[in-house]
């Protein structure tokens, strides 16, 4: 009898980006999709970031999509979702298929994925069954079609995955992982005792505030100044650069962006600390993870003894993969 490590992939489908890890390889994809259209002026072989994804279903039907950066740059009717049940949105399947095919995931692999803490109990079983039922042949950027399906699906709460990547854990006491995402912020508090880390259920949860709240402020300010709405892609660009040219006039929003980031950071910290109540004063260390740990750098000063973990945007995917790495089958 020998022990065989199962082939696996960890995918964290975030509201902002999809992160996937498989056998030491990684892929990061903005969680946006657009219908495919011909691009006669684009040389995708040289210029292109992002993906053209073709999905061939079991009934023989095919659909094509722009995914990620290509959807943001060239797509029309670009879509993303902030739905609580995001796995019911068609983009979720497209992103799962894209990430798995890009990393050459074999059929029947084990998939480890996550859900926000607040949605975990109600959505875990539905998401697991949904992912186990996925089955299609996928081509990325004109490559060979390969079958993508999952033999086993494991669902963990987000934040719990990130906790597994936290460095320099104290030898005892309470710690709290705060995982700041695009829509939600998850917090997972755990007690360390005797070299074991045990989550404290009453001190874990989610709040409905994340980086997207900054996007809403910037979009509202732009519309107040110009009378025109902003697309998702343009909001991201303005937040990155601080300014945009609109009808020949440069509109600088640096001060608005910085104030919005500080206001949202304070709101996140206030809500998390309020949820923890008087136990917050006894937490030995707060760890910050998720894309929001980088997008909202002032958060570190709002939590006592806070530390941003290495590669915070990847924390959940890496943590899920680390857990999956212990899964073995006896043969």
N, C-alpha and C positions, 0 to 999 in steps of 0.2 A: 504494500500500500504506500502510495506516495502522495505528497501534497502538491497541488497545482494551483498557482495563482490565476485567478480568473481575469480575462481581458476586460477592461473597464474604461469608462470615460466619466468625468465629472463635468456637469454643465450647470452654470448659474445663469439663468435667464433673468437678467435684471431689467427694470423699466428703462434704464439708460443704455446699458451695454450687456451683451451676452459674453460670458467668459467660459472657456472650455479647456480642460486639461486632460491629456491622454498620453501616458507613457513618456513623460518628460517634455512633451510638446504642448504648445498653447495656441489659442486663437482668441482674439478680442474683436467683437463685431458690434457696432452700434445697433441697438434693437429697433431698427426701422426697416420697412419694406415698401417697395413701390412696384406697380405693374411694369413688366418688361416692355420696352419699345426699342425700335431700331435706332442706333446712334451712328449715322453715316459720317459724322465729322470727328468721332472719337476714336483714337488709337488705343484700345484697351490693353493691347499687349505691352505698350510702353508706359502708359500714363495711369494706368488705373489701379486705384485701390478700391476695395469693395468687390462684390461678387455678382455674377449672373448665375442664378440657380434654376435648374430645371428639375421638376418633380414628376416622376412617372408613377402613377398610382397602380394598384393591383388590377383595376378594371381597364388599364391601358390608357387612360386619359393623362394628358400632360399639361402642366402649367409652368410658366417662366416668370421670374421675379428679379428685380434689383434688390440686393440686400446690403445693409450696412452703409459704408461710405459712398458706394455707387448710388444707392437710393437717395442719399442726401444731396449728392452733387448733380445727378442727371435725372432723377425720378420726378414724375408728376403724380399727383394724388398720393404723396408720401404718407404712410400711416404708422403710428405707434399706439400703444395702449397704456392707459392708467387704470384699467379695469381691475377690480379686486380678483375676479376669476380670469386672470390674464391667460391661463392655459386654454380657455375656451375661445380665445381670439385666434384667427388663422395664422397670424404672425408668429405665434409661439411655436407651432409645428414647423414652420418654415425655418425659423432660427435654430431649432433643435436639429433638423435635418442638415442645414448648412454647416453648423459646427461639427457635427459627427462625421459628415462626408469629408470636410476639409482636413480633419485629423485622421482620415483613413480608418475609421472605426469599423471593425468587422461585424457581420451579422451575428446577433445573439450575445453581444457584449453586455456587461452589466453597466447600467446607467445610474449614477448618483446625482440627485438634483435636490433643490431646496424650495422652501416656502417661507414667507414672512411669518414670524412667531404668531402674530394675531390670527393668521389664516390657517395655521398648521393643522389644528385639530379638525376643522371643518372641511378642509380641502385635500388633506393628505391622501385619503383612499381614492378619491376621484382622480387626482392627478396621477397617482401610481397606475391606476387602470388605464387612463388615457395614454400614458407614455408606453405602457406595455402593448397597447394596440397599434402603435405607429408602425407602419410598414410601407416602404416605397423604394424605388430606385432613384438615386440622386446623381445629378451631374453638376459640377461647379466649374464655371468659366470654360465651358465647352469640353471638359474632361470626360473620361469614361464613366458610364453609369455603373454605380455600385449599389447593392441592396443595403439599406439601413433598417435595422430592427433591433430590439433589445430583449435579451433573454430574461433579465431580471432588472427591476427598477427599485431603488431605495430612495426614500424621501427623508431629508433632515430639515430641521428648522434653521433658517438663516441666522447668523450670529453664533450658533453652536458650531457651525463649520469653521467660522473665523476664529473662534476661541481656540481651536486646535493648533493654530499657527502662532499664538501669542508667545513672545519670547520672555525669558527672565521671569517666569512665574514665581511669586513668593512661595515660601514653603508651607504656609498655612494662612487661613483667613478667607475673606470674601474678595472676589475680583468681579469686574463687570465689563463685558464686551459690548460696546455701542457701535452698531453697524449702520452707517448712514447711507441710505440709498437715494434713488431718484424720487420715489414716491413715499416710501416708508422708512422709518428708523427703527431697527430692532435692538433690543437690549437683552442680554443674557447674563444673569448673575450666577456665579458658581462658588461653591465652598471648596477650598483645598484642605484636605486632611489625609495624612498618611499616604502621600504620593498619589492620591486619587482626587479627581476633579468632578464634583457632583453639582449639576445645575439646581438652583433653588427655584422651583416653579412659581412661587408667589412673587418672585422678584424678576420675572422675565415677561416680556411683552413687546408690543409695537405701538408706535404713534404714527399718525397720518401726516407727518411732515418730513420733507426731504429736500433735495436740491432743486426739485421742480418748482418749489415755492419761489426761489430766486428767479427762475424763468418767467413765472407769472408776473412778478413785479416789473421786470424789464420789458416784457411785451406790453403791459398796460401803460408804462411810461412812454414807450415809443409811439403807441397809438394816440396818447394824449398830445404828444408833440406834433404828430404828422397827420393824424386822422386815418391812418392805414394800419391794418392788422399785420402781424408778423407770422411767418411760417415757423415751424419747429426748427428747421435747419438754420434760418436766419438768426433766431434767438441764440442758438448755440454759438454761432460765429461772433455775434456781438459780445457775448459774455467772454469769449476767448480774447477778442481784440480790444474791447472797450469802446469801439466806435463803428459807425457804418456810414456810407455815402448814400443818401436818399434824394433823388431828383436833383442831383448836382450839389447838394449841400451835405457837409459832414456833420453828423450828429454824434456828439461825444456823450457817452453814458457812464463813464468811469465812476463818478461819484455815486450815481444811482446804484450801480452794480455792487460797489463796496458796502454801501449802506444796507442794501438788501441782504448781502451775505452775512453781515453782522446781525441784522434783525432775525434772520432765519436761524442762525447759529444760537442766538439767545433763546429763541423759541424752542429749539430742539433740546438744549440743555435744561431749560426750565421744566419742560414736560417730562423728560426722563427722570430728573432728580425728584420731581413731585411724585411720580409713580413709585419711586423707590422709598419715599417717605423718610423717616428718621434712620432707616438702615443705610441710607446713602453716606452718612457720616462715618460709618464703620467699614466701608469698602476700602481695601488696602490699595487697590490700583484700578483705574479705568483704562481700558484699551479702546482705541478708536480704529475702525475698519470701514471698508466700503469706499466707493468713489467719492462720497461726501467728505471723507477724512482729508482728501486732497483738495477738493473743490471749496471746502469751508475751513481753511487752515486755522482760523481764530477759535474753532471749537476746543482746541486743546487747552486754551486758557480758561475755559468756562467749566471744566470738570476738574475736581481736585486730583492731583497725582496722575494726570492723563498721559498716555503714551500712544503715539500712532504706530501701529505694527508695520513691519516691512511689507511692501507691496499691498497696500490696503485694499485696492480694487480687486485683487485676486484672492483675497483671504478666504472667502467661502468656497470657491472652486478648489483651491489648494487643500483646504480643510476636508472637504467632501472626499477628495481623491485620497487623502491620507487615511481616512477611515476605510475607504474601499480597499486600500492596499492590504488591509488585514484580512479581507475575505478570502477564504480558501475552500476548496472542495477536495474531499478525499476521493481518490480514484484507486 
